[in-house]
Amino acid sequence: MPTIDIEQTRNQARALLDSRIESVTNLVKTRQRITDLREQLADAERDDKRAYVRATKDGWSPEELKKLGLESGAAARRRKPAPTRTSDEGSPSSADGVTGAE
């Protein structure tokens, strides 16, 4: 039976663990970036709403702002096209999106 070098085995094990730690570290950094960007988006949306309200208080009508391409942020988000349904076109659904077939 060959002799096992404990230091070499430890070094190999450390190298394997270092690789695994690096991948999970990258995952944590990516998830934190997503969280930070979501917070920035929420802040920007609040600022947009305040600016829109300020514009209307300064005399701009919603129709005028719309003609300038500056719809209310809430209205612009509501008008995104709904996903197209490919099956169960005629099945009734409740307010929570659950169909009777489920």
C-alpha positions, 0 to 999 in steps of 0.5 A: 500500500502506497504512503499517503502524504498528509500535506499533499492531501490537505493542499489538494483538499484546500484547492478544491474548497477554495474553488467552491468558496470562490463560486459561492462568493461570486454568487453572493456578489451577484445576488447583492448587486441584484438587490442593490439595483432593485433598490436603486430602481425603487428609488428612481421610480419614487423620484419619477412619481414625485417629478410627475406630480410636480409637473402636473402641479406646475400646470402641465396636464396629463394629456400634455405630458403624454403628448411629450412622451411623458406618461405617468410612470404607473400608466406606462407600466400598466400598458405593457403588453400582456403575455399571450395565452397559447392554451386554455384560451376559453377557460375561465380564470379567477382574479388570482389567475387560477383556472378551473382546470387546475 
